[in-house]
Amino acid sequence: MKAIGQRGLGGPDVLETIEVPTPEPGRGEVLVRMGATSVNTVDCKLRSGRVTFLGPPPFTVGFDLSGAVVKVGLGVNEFATGDAVFGMVHSRTGTYSEYVVARADSLGLRPPGLDDIRAAALPTAASTAWQGLAAANLRAGERVLVHAAAGGVGHFAVQFARQRGAYVIGTARAVNHEFLRGLGVDELIDYTATDFTTALDGVDVVFDLVGGAYGQRSLQVLRADGRYITAQESDAVADPRCRKITARPRPAELVGIGELAAAGDLRIHLDRVLPLNDVALAHTLSESGHSRGKVVLTPWE
Ligand SMILES: NC(=O)c1ccc[n+]([C@@H]2O[C@H](COP(=O)([O-])OP(=O)(O)OC[C@H]3O[C@@H](n4cnc5c(N)ncnc54)[C@H](OP(=O)(O)O)[C@@H]3O)[C@@H](O)[C@H]2O)c1
């Protein structure tokens, strides 16, 4: 089968299409024919060596998966061949592959009405958004500030925050404001023109998807009893109001999110959909730091 591999660490040009044996599902695993995957920041960080939890190359990156079960391993009762599934998959083969071995308990059934491309946009980004707001225990009537509101995680977070009945403030460049108003954001700050620390105070929750020095600056606008949630390294992690989150695969939660999308209650914005032939371009777009919504990858053309 085809996969995207890399022999060294570096820029998007280290990504190459390689031929590897199709893996066999072990006990508790299924083999999925990939219908779509999506680019997450962590894929780019692994590719370049800014994070190293896959060990040294060669390896194949990718965690988001939507596709069809083609083979079922021993002890798997929840899925059968032909099932449409999706999930956040910590696979030994990576999801930038024609076929992916996944633990059955990391997958959910893809709701009818949600295609592979939109389903593949959800797992990491929407789970991070969902779990971040749950960690904040964001309640109706509260004011939440979402940094990087127009990104993959952010555009889901602002919608979930609205669904919780919160007043939503987002940081984004002006070019993204109309898009974000369409998602229900109440107040927008163009961070290139206005310092959010002078524009806001008394915020109940900050959901920080930028991190770094945004941490301490976010604490300046937060209530004394507010909650600061970050999905990034941040200079505010020592503050007692801070919680740093890491998205976990929770298939039942993800299926619920997928059902919201299938019902039209969650918009999935696709910045670009590219075949894996164009994986380097997909990573370049993601690493620009200004993609809107998600960049999704489909199998080789
Ligand atoms: N902990 C976890 O489990 C976890 C999981 C997923 C993601 N993350 C992290 O969460 C962050 C967001 O991920 P993502 O996938 O949403 O990234 P993304 O899609 O690449 O984010 C792109 C967005 O960031 C916005 N942005 C860039 N600089 C900004 C700034 N200074 N202020 C406000 N907005 C800014 C851009 O908006 P403009 O074009 O308007 O600038 C763009 O829409 C990443 O750092 C990622 O590593 C963590």
Ligand as a Chemical Component Dictionary entry (heavy atoms), coordinates in Angstrom:
data_LIG
# 
_chem_comp.id                   LIG 
_chem_comp.type                 NON-POLYMER 
_chem_comp.pdbx_formal_charge   0 
_chem_comp.three_letter_code    LIG 
# 
loop_
_chem_comp_atom.comp_id 
_chem_comp_atom.atom_id 
_chem_comp_atom.alt_atom_id 
_chem_comp_atom.type_symbol 
_chem_comp_atom.charge 
_chem_comp_atom.model_Cartn_x 
_chem_comp_atom.model_Cartn_y 
_chem_comp_atom.model_Cartn_z 
_chem_comp_atom.pdbx_ordinal 
LIG N1  N1  N 0  -3.293 19.901 23.538 1  
LIG C1  C1  C 0  -3.912 19.294 22.544 2  
LIG O1  O1  O 0  -4.373 18.163 22.691 3  
LIG C2  C2  C 0  -4.077 20.012 21.254 4  
LIG C3  C3  C 0  -4.881 19.470 20.248 5  
LIG C4  C4  C 0  -5.069 20.207 19.084 6  
LIG C5  C5  C 0  -4.420 21.423 18.923 7  
LIG N2  N2  N 1  -3.619 21.892 19.923 8  
LIG C6  C6  C 0  -2.931 23.186 19.778 9  
LIG O2  O2  O 0  -3.917 24.189 19.665 10 
LIG C7  C7  C 0  -3.461 25.209 18.803 11 
LIG C8  C8  C 0  -4.510 25.476 17.733 12 
LIG O3  O3  O 0  -4.595 24.358 16.890 13 
LIG P1  P1  P 0  -5.371 24.470 15.532 14 
LIG O4  O4  O 0  -5.377 23.136 14.922 15 
LIG O5  O5  O -1 -6.665 25.175 15.737 16 
LIG O6  O6  O 0  -4.372 25.429 14.731 17 
LIG P2  P2  P 0  -4.598 26.126 13.345 18 
LIG O7  O7  O 0  -5.833 25.640 12.688 19 
LIG O8  O8  O 0  -3.330 26.025 12.590 20 
LIG O9  O9  O 0  -4.793 27.664 13.761 21 
LIG C9  C9  C 0  -4.802 28.607 12.743 22 
LIG C10 C10 C 0  -5.493 29.860 13.247 23 
LIG O10 O10 O 0  -4.692 30.521 14.229 24 
LIG C11 C11 C 0  -5.036 31.892 14.183 25 
LIG N3  N3  N 0  -3.981 32.681 14.777 26 
LIG C12 C12 C 0  -2.660 32.650 14.461 27 
LIG N4  N4  N 0  -1.973 33.508 15.252 28 
LIG C13 C13 C 0  -2.889 34.088 16.075 29 
LIG C14 C14 C 0  -2.812 35.051 17.115 30 
LIG N5  N5  N 0  -1.630 35.588 17.476 31 
LIG N6  N6  N 0  -3.942 35.417 17.765 32 
LIG C15 C15 C 0  -5.128 34.880 17.417 33 
LIG N7  N7  N 0  -5.277 33.969 16.409 34 
LIG C16 C16 C 0  -4.169 33.597 15.770 35 
LIG C17 C17 C 0  -5.235 32.153 12.727 36 
LIG O11 O11 O 0  -6.181 33.165 12.586 37 
LIG P3  P3  P 0  -5.808 34.473 11.723 38 
LIG O12 O12 O 0  -5.612 33.972 10.323 39 
LIG O13 O13 O 0  -6.998 35.340 11.902 40 
LIG O14 O14 O 0  -4.531 34.985 12.297 41 
LIG C18 C18 C 0  -5.735 30.829 12.144 42 
LIG O15 O15 O 0  -7.112 30.850 11.860 43 
LIG C19 C19 C 0  -2.131 24.726 18.228 44 
LIG O16 O16 O 0  -1.101 25.377 18.897 45 
LIG C20 C20 C 0  -2.085 23.261 18.530 46 
LIG O17 O17 O 0  -0.770 22.802 18.763 47 
LIG C21 C21 C 0  -3.429 21.208 21.060 48 
# 
loop_
_chem_comp_bond.comp_id 
_chem_comp_bond.atom_id_1 
_chem_comp_bond.atom_id_2 
_chem_comp_bond.value_order 
_chem_comp_bond.pdbx_ordinal 
LIG N1  C1  SING 1  
LIG C1  O1  DOUB 2  
LIG C1  C2  SING 3  
LIG C2  C3  SING 4  
LIG C2  C21 DOUB 5  
LIG C3  C4  DOUB 6  
LIG C4  C5  SING 7  
LIG C5  N2  DOUB 8  
LIG N2  C6  SING 9  
LIG N2  C21 SING 10 
LIG C6  O2  SING 11 
LIG C6  C20 SING 12 
LIG O2  C7  SING 13 
LIG C7  C8  SING 14 
LIG C7  C19 SING 15 
LIG C8  O3  SING 16 
LIG O3  P1  SING 17 
LIG P1  O4  DOUB 18 
LIG P1  O5  SING 19 
LIG P1  O6  SING 20 
LIG O6  P2  SING 21 
LIG P2  O7  DOUB 22 
LIG P2  O8  SING 23 
LIG P2  O9  SING 24 
LIG O9  C9  SING 25 
LIG C9  C10 SING 26 
LIG C10 O10 SING 27 
LIG C10 C18 SING 28 
LIG O10 C11 SING 29 
LIG C11 N3  SING 30 
LIG C11 C17 SING 31 
LIG N3  C12 SING 32 
LIG N3  C16 SING 33 
LIG C12 N4  DOUB 34 
LIG N4  C13 SING 35 
LIG C13 C14 SING 36 
LIG C13 C16 DOUB 37 
LIG C14 N5  SING 38 
LIG C14 N6  DOUB 39 
LIG N6  C15 SING 40 
LIG C15 N7  DOUB 41 
LIG N7  C16 SING 42 
LIG C17 O11 SING 43 
LIG C17 C18 SING 44 
LIG O11 P3  SING 45 
LIG P3  O12 DOUB 46 
LIG P3  O13 SING 47 
LIG P3  O14 SING 48 
LIG C18 O15 SING 49 
LIG C19 O16 SING 50 
LIG C19 C20 SING 51 
LIG C20 O17 SING 52 
# 
